Each structure stands twice: as structure tokens, then as C-alpha cells.
Amino acid sequence: MTKKKMASKKTYTPEDPAPWALKRVPDHLPVPTVCCLCSGPVVVKHHKEVYGKAYGDWPWMYSCTQCDAQVGMHPFTHLPLGVLADKKTRFARMTFKDRFNPLWMDARMDRSEAYRRLANAMGIPVKRCHIGYFSIADCERASQALERIKKAA
């Protein structure tokens, strides 16, 4: 392997994120340092610390040291995917995401269009329409909106 190829294999971390990845997330939330649920300190954790093994290409997350609220990071960055959430909220988000993703993954529409329709059906701005921002109540509203979108499609 040439030195040039070896240099291109740089290992990124949340402390040293990939510049190209940061550019892909122009409208991001601030990095959490204090938990929005309990005001406890928030730290970066590796998936191995939490789940016992790494998942995906970017196994990093934010976790509250007091209440265990968590949120993942955009790949190869230190930027949160959403807001910290407790276990019930994470389950609601995951459940809704499993129902929502087929809307755009099976080629009915692209991902951006699916989110635009969801935002419109929920009556919220597109910039606010991210599953990682949703509360349990938002996930319930989004589920009802998703049914209306599917009927109209």
C-alpha cells in the first residue's frame, strides 16, 4: 500500500471528526453537554461500553451519566442525530422509524419527499421533522400522519 493510500485511511473520532462529514450536516443541533431530561453531565461513549459490541460504521453516542438518556451521532462527526432520549422515547422513535422508512426505501418517493410529506401532515416545519427530535407524543402523531400519507399515495 502506498503512503498516499495509507494517509487516506485516517481514523476519525468524535474528538477529531471528518471535515467532509461535518459539511454534510449544515443544520445541526448543538453538542449536548448537559442532559435535557435531568441536567446530568453528558459524555461520549462507544457502543461497546453500552451494548457490548459496535454497531454500524460510527459506533459513537452521547449518554447522560445520571439517567442514561442517549442519542447517536451523525457518522464521522461529533454532531448529535437528535435530542437525548430515555429508553421509552428511543423505543418509540425506533418503532416509528421502522414504519416510516419503507415509504421512501421501496422507491415510492425519495427520503426528502417523505420527510416533506410527513412534516406537512404533522403541521410542523420540515427543519423540525426529524425522528431524532421526536418525543413519544410526536411519534404517535407521526404514526397517524403516516397512515394518511400512505392512503393518499
PyMOL commands that set and color helices and strands:
alter all, ss='L'
color gray80, all
select helices_A, chain A and resi 3-7+19-23+47-51+87-105+111-122+126-128+131-133+136-152
alter helices_A, ss='H'
color red, helices_A
select strands_A, chain A and resi 42-46+60-64+70-72
alter strands_A, ss='S'
color yellow, strands_A
deselect
rebuild
show_as cartoon
